[in-house]
Amino acid sequence: MLAAAPNYGMLPRNATEVLRGAAGKLERVLSERVPALRPVIRSDDRRRG
């Protein structure tokens, strides 16, 4: 991962940020590829606040 990010300031600060980023990416991919999941993902977003 360090080799892919030459500017170390752009790296996530901690594991929580890494996991949030991965979860967001997974949600986007799933909502694009599995249309039936879109309402489930949207309702979950409302609960997170």
GIFEN-V678649 format. One record per backbone hydrogen bond with DSSP energy under -0.5 kcal/mol. CO is the residue of the C=O (numbers start at 0). NH is the residue of the N-H. If there is no record, write none. Layout:
CO|NH ; CO|NH
This chain:
0|4 ; 1|4 ; 5|7 ; 6|9 ; 7|10 ; 13|17 ; 14|18 ; 15|19 ; 16|20 ; 17|21 ; 18|22 ; 19|23 ; 20|24 ; 21|25 ; 22|26 ; 23|27 ; 24|28 ; 25|29 ; 26|30 ; 27|31 ; 28|32 ; 29|33 ; 33|36 ; 34|37 ; 36|40 ; 37|41 ; 38|42 ; 39|43 ; 40|44 ; 41|45 ; 42|46 ; 43|47 ; 44|48
